[in-house]
């Protein structure tokens, strides 16, 4: 990974978001979080959280997430709205902050490793 490449950083941010979500949704295979099976609502929620963290925490433009995830703009906007609404619950907000912190840590470690390898 090149820490100075915008695309590599973007890929690392997405990976960090999904990996952080996986730590809480441990029973779900990562592939199901990335591409939830039909009617698997916990996997859908996990993906929505990962997308929300990617956009809101790492400030990745929505259009880039739409391209990378091959989702419609409406699907990404719906995910953001869903998580924004759920953040009104203190219990959900607490878990979300934990996932958000882990995503930042995972991304920071990836950047540190890449800089040390360069």
Secondary structure, 3 states (H helix, E strand, C coil): CCCCCHHHHHHHHHHHHHHHHHHHCCCCCHHHHHCCCCCCHHHHHHHHHHHHHHHHHCCCCHHHHHHHHCCCHHHHHHHHHHHHHHCCCHHHHHHHHHHHHHHHHHHHHHHHHHHHHC
